[in-house]
Amino acid sequence: MNNKKKMIILEVDNVKQIENAKKMLEAIVHETPLEYNTTFSEVSGNQIYLKLENLQKTGSFKVRGAFNKIMKLSEKERKNGVIAASAGNHGQGVALAAKKSGIKSTIVVPKGTPIIKIQAIKSYDAEVIEYGKSFDEAYQKALEIQKEKKMTFIEPFNDMDIIIGQGTIGLEILKQLPDVDIIVVPIGGGGIISGIALYCKRVNPKIKIIGVQSEGVKTLYHSFKKGKYEIPEIKDTIAEGIAVKRPGDITFKIIKNTVDDIVTVNDDEIANAILMLMERAKLIVEGAGAVPLAAILNNKIPAKDKKIVLVLSGGNIDVNLINRIILKGLIKAGRLLKIVTKIKDIPGSLSKILQIIAEEGGNIITIEHNRAKIDLPFKEAEIEIDLETRDSSHISKILKRLKKENYLIEVEE
C-alpha cells in the first residue's frame, strides 16, 4: 500500500474517531454556541462568528480532550491516579475528568499561574504542585513525579486521544456553519488546531485553517515557516495558556500537513482584543482565547467577504489582569486621563482646578491630595487626578485649557 493511500485511510479513521468521541462526550461537555458578531464583521469586512469555548465546562476547550483520554484508560492505568502538567486549563480538564471517573489526580503548574486557574483545579479535588517558571519546567517535574509514583501521565496536546477530543470542536463548527470559509485557532502545543484541522480538512478540504501564536512564544510559527522544528527565543506573554516552548512532534506533523498558515500577535494586540470582546461582545476571554480576534483586528489574515470562525478557546483570566487591561486600554483610547500638578496650598485652589476640568467636560474619577512630600515647597500641594474623557481630542482640549491657566501638568501613562 502506498503512502498516499495510508494517509487517506488515516484521515477517514480520524474523522470516525472524532464522531465517536462527540457521541461519547455529549452527556459530559457542552456543545458551545457559535455566535455571529456584527461589530467585528463590520470592522474586518467579513462575516465573523465566535465559537464560544470560553463558555465550556471549566471555562476552556481542554476538557474535551481530557475526558476523551481518561475515559479510555484501563483499570491498571487508573489505579495509581493520573498526573498532568498545565498552564491551568488542561489541569482543570484533567481534574474534572478524573473526579467524574473516581480517579486521583495531581496537576503541576508553573509558578505565577493565575490564581483563578489554581483554585478551579483544586475545586475538582486535585492536588496542585506549583513548580518552575514555565510550562516546560512544570512538564519535566510532572514526568519525575509520574515515574516516582507510577501514575498515568495525561499529555496536554501530544496524544492522539487528546487531539481527537479537541477535534469535536471542528465537528460542531461544521454542523453549526457548514459553509465556513476560514477557521482561526489559537496555537500553543497545537492540540486544538490539530484536532479541528483533522476533521474539517477531511470533510471539506477547501476550508482554510489559520493558527495564531503570541509573538512572545512562537515556536510553531517559526517551525512552520522554516519547515523544520526549531525553538526561537522565548519571552513573557499575557497569553500564558499558549506559552508552550516545546510543542509535540505529533501535533507538528499534523499542522505541517493540514494547516494553511500561522500568524502572530503581540501583547498589546491581545490586550485590545480582550477589551473589545468585553465591550462589544460582552464576553470574558483569556489572552490565549483572544488571539484569533487580535489577528483579525490587526489585519494579520488577508480576507474579505469570507465566513470566518474565531475559536475563543478559554475564559479563565485573572481579574487583576483584566483591571490592568481595562486601564491601559482606556488610556490608549483617550478615555482615561491621569495627571499630576501642583497647586497653592490655600483655600479655593483645589476647587478652582476642578471647576476648570468640569467646564471642559471632564468627569473626575479619583483625586489624591498630597502636601507632605519632602520636595514640595511649604505652601504648595501636589494633586493626582484621574478623569474620564471622551477621546484624544477631548484630552487635548482639557490639557490646553489647564496650561492656559498656568498649571504645569504631568501626564501619567
C-alpha positions as CSV (number, residue, x, y, z in Angstrom):
1,M,0.0,0.0,0.0
2,N,1.5,3.4,-1.0
3,N,1.9,6.3,1.5
4,K,-0.9,8.4,-0.1
5,K,-3.4,5.6,0.4
6,K,-2.2,5.2,4.0
7,M,-2.8,8.9,4.6
8,I,-6.3,8.8,3.3
9,I,-7.2,5.8,5.5
10,L,-5.7,7.6,8.5
11,E,-7.8,10.7,7.8
12,V,-11.0,8.7,7.4
13,D,-10.2,6.9,10.7
14,N,-9.6,10.2,12.5
15,V,-13.0,11.5,11.3
16,K,-14.8,8.4,12.6
17,Q,-12.9,8.7,15.9
18,I,-13.9,12.3,16.3
19,E,-17.5,11.5,15.5
20,N,-17.4,8.7,18.1
21,A,-15.8,11.0,20.6
22,K,-18.5,13.5,20.1
23,K,-21.2,10.9,20.9
24,M,-19.3,9.8,24.0
25,L,-18.8,13.3,25.2
26,E,-22.4,14.5,24.6
27,A,-23.5,13.9,28.2
28,I,-20.4,15.4,29.6
29,V,-19.3,18.6,27.7
30,H,-21.3,21.4,26.3
31,E,-21.9,21.9,22.6
32,T,-20.8,25.5,22.7
33,P,-22.6,28.3,20.8
34,L,-21.4,29.8,17.5
35,E,-22.4,33.5,17.5
36,Y,-22.4,36.0,14.7
37,N,-20.8,39.3,15.7
38,T,-21.9,42.4,13.9
39,T,-19.2,44.8,15.2
40,F,-16.2,42.5,14.3
41,S,-17.8,41.7,10.9
42,E,-18.1,45.4,10.0
43,V,-14.6,46.2,11.2
44,S,-13.0,43.3,9.2
45,G,-15.2,43.3,6.1
46,N,-16.0,39.7,6.7
47,Q,-18.8,37.6,8.4
48,I,-17.3,36.9,11.8
49,Y,-18.6,34.1,14.0
50,L,-17.3,33.4,17.5
51,K,-17.0,29.8,18.7
52,L,-17.5,30.2,22.5
53,E,-15.3,27.6,24.1
54,N,-14.9,30.2,26.9
55,L,-18.4,29.0,28.0
56,Q,-17.3,25.4,28.1
57,K,-17.2,23.4,31.3
58,T,-14.1,24.5,33.3
59,G,-14.0,27.6,31.1
60,S,-11.9,26.0,28.3
61,F,-11.9,23.6,25.4
62,K,-9.3,21.4,27.2
63,V,-12.0,19.4,29.0
64,R,-12.9,17.7,25.7
65,G,-9.5,16.1,25.2
66,A,-9.0,15.3,28.8
67,F,-12.3,13.4,29.1
68,N,-11.7,11.6,25.8
69,K,-8.4,10.4,27.1
70,I,-9.3,9.5,30.7
71,M,-12.5,7.6,29.7
72,K,-10.3,5.3,27.6
73,L,-7.8,4.4,30.4
74,S,-7.6,0.8,31.6
75,E,-8.1,-0.2,35.2
76,K,-4.3,-0.6,35.5
77,E,-3.7,3.0,34.2
78,R,-6.3,4.3,36.6
79,K,-5.0,2.5,39.7
80,N,-2.3,5.0,40.9
81,G,-4.1,8.1,39.7
82,V,-3.3,10.5,36.9
83,I,-0.9,13.4,36.6
84,A,-0.6,16.3,34.2
85,A,1.4,19.5,33.6
86,S,-0.6,22.5,32.7
87,A,-0.6,26.3,32.3
88,G,-4.1,26.0,34.0
89,N,-6.8,24.9,31.6
90,H,-5.6,21.4,30.8
91,G,-5.2,20.9,34.5
92,Q,-8.8,21.8,35.1
93,G,-10.0,19.4,32.4
94,V,-7.9,16.6,33.7
95,A,-9.0,17.2,37.3
96,L,-12.7,17.3,36.4
97,A,-12.5,14.2,34.2
98,A,-10.6,12.4,37.0
99,K,-13.1,13.4,39.6
100,K,-16.0,12.2,37.5
101,S,-14.2,8.9,36.9
102,G,-13.3,8.4,40.6
103,I,-9.5,8.7,39.9
104,K,-7.0,10.7,42.0
105,S,-5.3,13.5,40.1
106,T,-2.2,15.6,40.6
107,I,-1.6,18.8,38.5
108,V,1.8,20.5,38.2
109,V,1.5,24.2,37.2
110,P,4.2,26.9,36.7
111,K,4.7,29.4,39.5
112,G,2.7,32.5,38.6
113,T,-0.2,30.6,37.1
114,P,-3.3,32.8,37.6
115,I,-4.9,32.1,41.0
116,I,-8.3,31.6,39.3
117,K,-7.0,28.6,37.5
118,I,-5.3,27.1,40.5
119,Q,-8.4,27.5,42.7
120,A,-10.5,25.9,39.9
121,I,-8.2,22.9,39.7
122,K,-8.3,22.4,43.5
123,S,-12.1,22.6,43.4
124,Y,-12.1,19.3,41.5
125,D,-10.2,17.7,44.4
126,A,-6.9,17.6,42.6
127,E,-3.5,18.1,44.3
128,V,-1.8,21.1,42.8
129,I,2.0,21.5,42.7
130,E,3.5,24.8,41.7
131,Y,6.9,24.4,40.1
132,G,9.2,26.2,37.7
133,K,9.0,29.5,35.7
134,S,7.4,28.0,32.6
135,F,5.1,25.2,31.3
136,D,8.1,23.2,30.1
137,E,9.7,23.2,33.6
138,A,6.4,22.1,35.1
139,Y,6.1,19.4,32.5
140,Q,9.5,18.0,33.4
141,K,8.6,18.0,37.1
142,A,5.4,16.2,36.4
143,L,7.3,13.5,34.5
144,E,9.6,13.0,37.5
145,I,6.6,12.6,39.8
146,Q,4.9,10.2,37.4
147,K,7.9,7.9,37.3
148,E,8.3,8.0,41.1
149,K,4.7,7.3,41.9
150,K,3.9,5.2,38.9
151,M,1.0,7.4,37.9
152,T,-0.5,7.7,34.4
153,F,0.6,10.8,32.6
154,I,-2.0,12.8,30.7
155,E,-0.4,14.7,27.9
156,P,-1.7,18.2,27.3
157,F,-1.6,18.0,23.5
158,N,0.9,15.5,22.1
159,D,-1.5,12.5,22.3
160,M,-4.0,11.3,19.6
161,D,-6.8,10.7,22.1
162,I,-6.4,14.3,23.3
163,I,-6.3,15.6,19.7
164,I,-9.4,13.6,18.8
165,G,-11.3,15.1,21.7
166,Q,-10.4,18.6,20.7
167,G,-11.4,17.7,17.1
168,T,-15.1,17.6,18.3
169,I,-14.9,21.4,18.1
170,G,-14.4,21.2,14.4
171,L,-17.4,18.8,14.1
172,E,-19.6,21.3,15.9
173,I,-18.4,24.2,13.8
174,L,-19.3,22.4,10.5
175,K,-22.7,21.4,12.0
176,Q,-23.4,25.0,13.0
177,L,-21.9,26.7,9.9
178,P,-21.4,24.2,7.1
179,D,-20.2,26.8,4.6
180,V,-17.5,28.3,6.7
181,D,-14.5,29.6,4.7
182,I,-11.8,30.1,7.4
183,I,-11.4,28.8,10.9
184,V,-8.9,30.8,13.1
185,V,-7.5,28.9,16.1
186,P,-5.1,29.7,18.9
187,I,-1.8,27.6,19.0
188,G,0.2,26.7,22.0
189,G,1.2,23.0,21.8
190,G,-1.0,22.5,18.8
191,G,-3.7,20.1,20.1
192,I,-6.8,22.1,19.4
193,I,-5.8,23.2,15.9
194,S,-4.6,19.6,15.0
195,G,-8.0,18.2,16.1
196,I,-10.0,20.8,14.2
197,A,-7.9,20.5,11.1
198,L,-8.0,16.7,11.0
199,Y,-11.8,16.8,10.9
200,C,-12.6,19.9,8.9
201,K,-9.9,19.4,6.2
202,R,-11.2,15.8,5.6
203,V,-14.8,16.9,5.4
204,N,-14.1,20.0,3.3
205,P,-10.5,20.5,2.0
206,K,-11.4,24.0,0.8
207,I,-11.7,25.3,4.4
208,K,-8.7,27.3,5.4
209,I,-7.3,26.6,8.9
210,I,-5.2,29.5,10.3
211,G,-3.3,29.3,13.6
212,V,-2.4,32.2,15.8
213,Q,0.5,32.4,18.3
214,S,1.8,35.0,20.6
215,E,4.9,36.8,19.5
216,G,6.4,36.0,22.9
217,V,6.2,32.3,22.3
218,K,6.1,31.4,18.6
219,T,7.8,28.0,18.3
220,L,5.2,26.5,15.9
221,Y,5.0,29.7,13.8
222,H,8.8,29.7,13.5
223,S,9.0,25.9,12.8
224,F,6.0,26.1,10.3
225,K,7.7,28.9,8.3
226,K,11.1,27.1,8.4
227,G,9.6,23.7,7.5
228,K,11.5,22.1,10.4
229,Y,11.3,22.0,14.2
230,E,13.1,25.0,15.8
231,I,12.8,26.8,19.1
232,P,13.3,30.6,18.9
233,E,13.9,33.0,21.8
234,I,11.0,32.8,24.4
235,K,9.5,35.9,26.0
236,D,6.7,36.6,28.5
237,T,3.2,36.9,27.2
238,I,-0.3,37.6,28.7
239,A,-1.4,34.6,26.7
240,E,0.0,32.2,29.2
241,G,-2.4,29.5,28.0
242,I,-0.5,29.1,24.7
243,A,3.0,29.8,26.1
244,V,4.4,26.4,25.2
245,K,8.1,26.4,24.4
246,R,8.2,22.8,23.0
247,P,5.1,21.6,21.1
248,G,4.6,18.0,20.3
249,D,6.0,16.0,17.4
250,I,2.6,14.6,16.7
251,T,0.9,18.0,16.5
252,F,3.7,19.5,14.5
253,K,3.4,16.7,11.9
254,I,-0.4,17.2,11.7
255,I,0.0,21.0,11.5
256,K,2.5,20.8,8.6
257,N,0.1,18.6,6.6
258,T,-3.2,20.3,7.3
259,V,-2.8,24.0,8.5
260,D,-2.8,26.7,5.8
261,D,-0.9,29.4,7.7
262,I,0.2,30.6,11.2
263,V,0.4,34.2,12.2
264,T,1.5,36.0,15.4
265,V,0.1,38.9,17.5
266,N,1.8,40.9,20.3
267,D,0.6,41.5,23.8
268,D,-0.8,45.0,23.1
269,E,-2.9,43.5,20.3
270,I,-4.1,40.6,22.5
271,A,-5.0,43.1,25.3
272,N,-7.0,45.2,23.0
273,A,-8.9,42.1,21.7
274,I,-9.7,41.1,25.3
275,L,-11.1,44.6,25.9
276,M,-13.1,44.6,22.6
277,L,-14.6,41.2,23.5
278,M,-15.7,42.6,26.9
279,E,-17.1,45.8,25.4
280,R,-18.6,44.7,22.1
281,A,-19.5,41.1,22.7
282,K,-20.0,41.1,26.5
283,L,-17.6,38.1,26.8
284,I,-14.8,37.4,29.2
285,V,-11.9,35.7,27.3
286,E,-8.4,35.0,28.4
287,G,-5.3,36.0,26.4
288,A,-4.9,32.7,24.7
289,G,-8.5,32.7,23.6
290,A,-8.4,36.3,22.3
291,V,-5.5,35.8,19.8
292,P,-7.8,34.9,16.9
293,L,-9.7,38.2,17.2
294,A,-6.4,40.0,17.7
295,A,-5.2,38.6,14.3
296,I,-8.4,39.7,12.6
297,L,-8.5,43.2,14.1
298,N,-4.9,43.8,13.1
299,N,-5.2,42.6,9.5
300,K,-2.9,39.6,10.1
301,I,-5.2,37.4,8.0
302,P,-5.9,38.8,4.4
303,A,-9.5,38.0,3.8
304,K,-12.6,39.9,2.6
305,D,-16.3,38.8,2.4
306,K,-15.5,35.5,3.9
307,K,-17.3,33.5,6.6
308,I,-14.7,33.3,9.4
309,V,-15.0,31.4,12.7
310,L,-12.8,32.6,15.6
311,V,-12.3,29.9,18.2
312,L,-12.3,31.6,21.6
313,S,-10.6,28.8,23.4
314,G,-10.9,29.8,27.0
315,G,-12.2,32.4,29.5
316,N,-10.1,31.8,32.6
317,I,-8.4,35.2,33.1
318,D,-7.1,36.7,36.3
319,V,-9.3,39.6,37.4
320,N,-6.2,41.7,38.3
321,L,-5.0,41.3,34.7
322,I,-8.5,42.4,33.5
323,N,-8.2,45.5,35.6
324,R,-4.8,46.4,34.1
325,I,-6.0,45.7,30.6
326,I,-9.0,48.0,31.0
327,L,-7.0,50.8,32.5
328,K,-4.3,50.7,29.8
329,G,-6.9,50.3,27.1
330,L,-8.9,53.3,28.3
331,I,-5.8,55.4,28.4
332,K,-4.7,54.3,24.9
333,A,-8.2,55.1,23.6
334,G,-8.2,58.6,25.1
335,R,-11.0,57.7,27.5
336,L,-8.9,58.0,30.7
337,L,-6.5,60.8,31.7
338,K,-4.2,60.6,34.7
339,I,-2.5,64.0,35.5
340,V,-0.2,65.3,38.2
341,T,0.2,69.0,39.0
342,K,0.9,71.4,41.9
343,I,-1.4,74.0,43.4
344,K,-1.2,76.6,46.1
345,D,-1.9,75.1,49.5
346,I,-4.7,77.7,50.3
347,P,-8.5,77.5,50.4
348,G,-10.1,77.5,47.0
349,S,-7.1,76.3,45.0
350,L,-8.4,72.7,44.6
351,S,-11.9,73.8,43.7
352,K,-10.6,76.1,41.0
353,I,-8.8,73.4,39.0
354,L,-11.8,71.0,39.5
355,Q,-14.0,73.8,38.1
356,I,-11.9,74.2,35.0
357,I,-12.0,70.4,34.4
358,A,-15.8,70.4,34.9
359,E,-16.2,73.3,32.4
360,E,-14.3,71.3,29.8
361,G,-16.5,68.2,30.3
362,G,-14.0,66.0,32.2
363,N,-15.5,63.6,34.7
364,I,-13.4,63.2,37.9
365,I,-12.9,59.6,39.0
366,T,-10.4,60.0,41.8
367,I,-8.3,62.7,43.4
368,E,-5.2,62.3,45.6
369,H,-4.1,65.5,47.5
370,N,-0.6,65.4,49.0
371,R,1.0,68.3,50.9
372,A,3.6,66.2,52.8
373,K,6.1,65.2,50.1
374,I,9.6,66.1,51.0
375,D,10.5,68.0,47.9
376,L,7.4,70.2,47.9
377,P,7.6,73.9,49.0
378,F,5.7,74.6,52.3
379,K,2.9,76.5,50.6
380,E,2.2,74.0,47.8
381,A,0.4,70.7,47.4
382,E,0.6,68.0,44.8
383,I,-2.6,66.6,43.3
384,E,-3.1,63.5,41.2
385,I,-6.3,63.4,39.3
386,D,-7.9,60.5,37.3
387,L,-10.6,61.7,34.9
388,E,-12.9,60.2,32.4
389,T,-12.7,61.6,28.9
390,R,-14.3,61.1,25.5
391,D,-11.3,60.7,23.2
392,S,-7.9,62.0,22.4
393,S,-9.1,65.4,21.1
394,H,-11.1,65.9,24.4
395,I,-7.9,65.2,26.3
396,S,-6.0,67.8,24.2
397,K,-8.7,70.3,24.9
398,I,-8.6,69.8,28.7
399,L,-4.7,70.0,28.8
400,K,-4.7,73.1,26.6
401,R,-7.1,74.9,29.0
402,L,-5.1,73.9,32.1
403,K,-1.9,75.1,30.6
404,K,-3.6,78.4,29.6
405,E,-4.5,78.7,33.3
406,N,-0.8,78.3,34.1
407,Y,-0.9,74.8,35.6
408,L,2.3,72.7,35.0
409,I,0.8,69.3,34.0
410,E,2.5,65.9,34.0
411,V,0.5,63.2,32.2
412,E,1.0,59.7,33.5
413,E,1.0,56.8,31.2
